[in-house]
Structure formats: C-alpha cells, structure tokens
Amino acid sequence: MRGLVRGGSLLIFVVLAGAWGLAGASASSPSPGPAALTAAGTVEGKLTTTSPVQVKLKVQQRQGWQHITTVDVNLVLRNRSLDLLRFTPSASLVEILGYPPPARLGQTGVVAGSYLKLDPSKVKVQTQGTTLQMSFPLNMVASPPAGARLELAAADDGGGSTGSKPLTPPVESSSGFSVGTLFLAIAVAVFAGGFIGNLFSSRRRRPAPRPSIYGVVARRMEEEKAKT
C-alpha cells in the first residue's frame, strides 16, 4: 500500500515538473518581432495607355531608410517579368532593367521599357528615420496582356527582402462581349435570317400544277357526246 502511495506521489511530481518546465520554456522563448524590412503600396487607376496610374509606395527598414538598397515595381504575367522598374534610393537613380541608361530622380527625361514609362522629374521622395516614401505617375507604353499585374518588392543591404507583393489586380480581358452586345447580335442574326429566307422563298420557282383526273374524264365525255 505504501509502495502505491509512493509511486503515485512520484508520478504526480514528474507530471508537475514537466508542466513547470514547459511553462518556463515558453515564457523564456522570445516572441517573433517585427520584420526588419517591410513594404506596402497602392495604385490608383487602371493599367491602360489612355491615362497614367498614380503609384504610392512606403518602405521601412528598422535600422534606417539608408539601408534600403532597391525598390522594384514589376509588371508580371504568370511569374514572368514583362518590365521591371527599379529605384536605388541611396544613389537617387531609377531605371527599367534591360533598357539603359538609368536616370537620376528629379531629372527631366523618360525611362521606358516595353510597357512601362516614367518621367523621373515627377517622382516625389520623402525620407525620415526608418521610412522611405515615394509617389509618381506611371504610364503604359502598350496595353498589358490579360492577367498581368504590378507587384512591389524591396531589398536591404543586409540581404533582407520583402518578397513580391501585389499592387494591382490582374488585368481583365477586353475581348469578351457585354450582355447588351450579345442580345443585339442575336436580334440582328434573327432579323437577317428571316429577311434572307423570305427573299429566297419569293424567288423560288413555283412548280406547275398537276392535271386533275376528274378534269380529263369530263373532257373525254364531252368529246364522246360531240361525236354522237
């Protein structure tokens, strides 16, 4: 009996010790802090050649905005880059990769790629402490294909990266019919079919009437009477 009591007491002690150990471990483990590098942005307007979109970006680096090395605005289709607009804040430069040379921010001119076009003089930059903010109008040289969208990414001098973040929804296809256009097309098809059908039926040659057997018999009887 005493053995059972001792065994039960030992089991309870082990369980309590394990619980205290887990509680102490969870209390001592540090909670994940905020990321050293973050980026966010908005785009007002649609990605068309008719008018520019207004882009606003905000990038933060915990050690100071000077540690931000690049800020990318990327036009992407199915994970493939169509045009990549890259800012280098420390050098006040902007370029579209593959379309040199880069231009200095604030300088009048144009950097253009296959789809994106930017006037560096219209880029507004604000820096304070850990934060870098930019705003600018972005033009489209050509209409992007359906499914394309703008994405944002930033990197710092410590090798950190925000990864790609969507700035716009995918471009919608412009080849579809609206409901009104569909109904109009159906009405035109019905009217045209009826008109053409009536035209052909009126021009179709009517078959000659078949001779009546009763008429033939009556005419034969008249001929026989005339002979008698």
Secondary structure, DSSP 8 states (H G I E B T S, - for coil): -HHHHHHHHHHHHHHHHHHHHHHHHHHHS------SEEEEEEEES-SSSSS-EEEEEEEEETT-GGGEEEEEEEEEETTEEEEEEEEEGGGTEEEETTEEEEEETT-S--EE-SSEEE-GGG-EEEEETTEEEEEEEEEESS---TT-EEEEEEEETTS-B---EE-S-----S-S--HHHHHHHHHHHHHHHHHHHHHHHHHS--------HHHHHHHHHHHHHHH-
